[in-house]
Amino acid sequence: MEEIKKDTAQKSQTEELKEKYGKVYRVGATIEVDDETEKNVEFFFKRPSTASYDRYVKTTAQGATKAVFLFDNVVEESRASLEANLEEFPALALSIGEKLLGMLGLSKQTNLKML
């Protein structure tokens, strides 16, 4: 019964975000805090724009983290949670950033063959 309530609340939250932002993406991650503890987190993002990617490339060249790219694209309702989790788990930015960059064409498998 508890799970049904959670699913219903999740659907209504998702619908509200879609109405406000258009296409919205949920990024979930499981963080291994230690050998016995896991923490599940989720955040909602808008699709990254080309301008956001351009800023990411520029700031990365200056030594900044992927967090700038994440904050460019996170919906306002997830911002505080993202900030808190990145404070505690800074490497989370790499995992989430990789998923967002994948939406812009970053491929896990790219082949090169000399002809």
N, C-alpha and C positions, 0 to 999 in steps of 0.2 A: 504494500500500500504506500509506504514511504517513497519507494522508487517511482511509482506512478505520479505522485505529487511533484517530485523533482523533475521528471520528464516534462510535465505540463508547464511548470515554471520555466524550464529551459526553453521550451517552444515559444512561450509568450515573450520572454526576453529576446530571443532571436528575432521574432517578428517585429518587435519594437525597434531593434537595431537596424533591421532591413528597411523599415519605413524611414528611419532617420538618415541612414548612410547609403542606401542602395545595396549593392553586393557586399556582404560581410563574410569574413572567414574566421572560423574558430581554430585556434592553434592550442592543442593540448600537449602536455609533457609530463612525464613521470621522472621525478628527481630522486636519486638514491642519496638520501641524507647521510646514512651510514649503512653498515651491513644489515641492520635490522629494520630500518625505517625508510619508507618511501613517501614522497609528497607529490600529489597530483595537482597540477595547476592548469588553468586555461585562460586564454585571453582572446579578445576579438579584434580583428584588424580589417581595415579597408584594403582594397587591392593597391599595391604600391604604384605610384605614378612614375613616369620617366623622369620628371623633375626630382622626385624623391631619390631615385636611383643615382642621378647625377650628383646630388648633394652627398650621398653615401660615398661615391667614388672619390669625390674631392676631399671629404673629411678623412677617409681611410688613408689617403696619401699623406695626410698630415699627422697620422698616428692616432686618430680618434677611434673609438670602439663602434661596434655595430649598433649600439644602443641608440645612437642618433637616428639611424634608419628605422629602428623599431618605434621610437617615439613620433616619428613623422607619420606613421601609418596606423598606430593603435587607436581604437575608438576611445573617446573621452571616458566612457564608463569602465574601461579596463586599465586606464593609465595609472591610477594609484596602486593597484595590485601589481602591475608590471614593475613599477618603480621599486616597490618593497621587495619583490622577489629578486630583481636584479641586484639590489643591495646585498642580499643574503647569498645569492647564487649568480655571480657575474658571468660565468660561462654559459648560462642560459641564453644570453644574447646571441651566441654563436648558433645554437640549435634553432632558435626561432628565426633568426636572420636568414639562415640557409633555406628554410621553408618559404619565406617571403621572396627571396631571390629566385627560387625555383619557379615562382609564378611569373617572373620576368624573363625566364629562359635559361637560368642556370641549370645545367644538366649534370647529373651524377655520372652519367656515362657518355663520354664523347670519344669518338674514335678518330685516330689519325693513321694513315697508311701511306708510306712512301710508294710511289708508282714508278 
